[in-house]
Amino acid sequence: MDQKNLKKFEDLLLEEKKKLEEELGQFAKQNPHNSDAFNADFPDLGEKEDENASEVAEYSKNLTLERTLEASYNDVKKALARIKDGTYGTCKYCGKDIGEKRLMARPTSTSCIDCKKLFTE
């Protein structure tokens, strides 16, 4: 992959990383012991029984959202690391180029379309 396209994907991934950090920051804090992990905040809505039930429901929803966003965040960080080590855009299974169209659709992809089809069927 040429440097111009590599820079384009790096910028795209950095923008996505920032967006994910902002989204996660709305209801979670980064784990001080593990920079790849976040911890959802437990909401404090009050002391009444219905407020406690709402806290548990909101926390449960936030945990699910945290896991989803955290997985995307870690995928982005891994893709940025692949850019730095020179392996970005190369299929981890066959070693061929992943293809710009696939990377535009999913910049964190680690496999080409042929290998993805082969391993998901």
QUIRASUL-V293645 format. One record per run of one state. SS is the DSSP state (hx for helix, st for strand, lp for the rest). FROM is the first residue (numbers start at 1). LEN is the number of residues. If there is no record, write none. Layout:
SS;FROM;LEN, SS;FROM;LEN
//
This chain:
lp;1;2, hx;3;23, lp;26;2, st;28;3, lp;31;7, st;38;3, lp;41;8, hx;49;37, lp;86;4, st;90;1, lp;91;6, st;97;1, lp;98;2, hx;100;6, lp;106;7, hx;113;8, lp;121;1
//
